[in-house]
Amino acid sequence: MRGESPVTKRRRRTILVVDDDAAILLAISDVLHAEGYPVITTRDGESALKIAERRRPSLILL
């Protein structure tokens, strides 16, 4: 039986990106999506905390 490829495993690891600048959010999320990561974006810390509690991302970029 073959294991999952690193790319397949990586695609399951969601990243939460937080920044108040929409252009930065778009640029970072575009790069991460292109690499196969599911991305959640938000523009403020309060909503980031709520999202992190609900969705449990593997990584949070501030």
N, C-alpha and C positions, 0 to 999 in steps of 0.2 A: 504494500500500500504506500502510495506516495504522499508526502506531507504537502502542506500548502506552501506556495511560493511566498517569499518576503513581500512581494507586491500585494498579494491577496490578503495577507495578514495586516499590512499597513492600511489597506482601504477600510478596515473596520475601526480604526483608531480615529475618533472624532477630535477635531481641534476647534477650540473656542478662541476667536480673535476679538479683542476689545480695543477700540480706538475711537476717539471722538471725531476724527477726520475721515469722511466717507471715501475720499480718494485712496487713503492708505488702506482702509478696510478692503476696498475692491481690489487693489493691487496684490495684497497679501493673500486674500482668498482665491484670486485667480491663479496664483502660483501654486498654492496648496492643492486646489482642485485639479490642476494640470498634472500634479504628481500622484493623484489618486486618493487624496484624503477627503473625507467628508468634513465640511467646515460650517461652523455656526458663527455668525458675526453679530456684534452688538456695539452700541456707541457709548455706553456708560457703565460704571461699576456696579450700580444697584441692579440693573437688569442682568449683568454678567453673573452676579452672585445667585440670582434666581435660576438662571439657565444652568449654571454649574451644579446646583443642588438637584435639579430635575433630570438633566441629561448626562451628567457625570462624564465630561470630556476627558480624553487621555492627556491632553495638553491644553494649557491656557496661555495665550500670548497677549501681553498687555502693552 
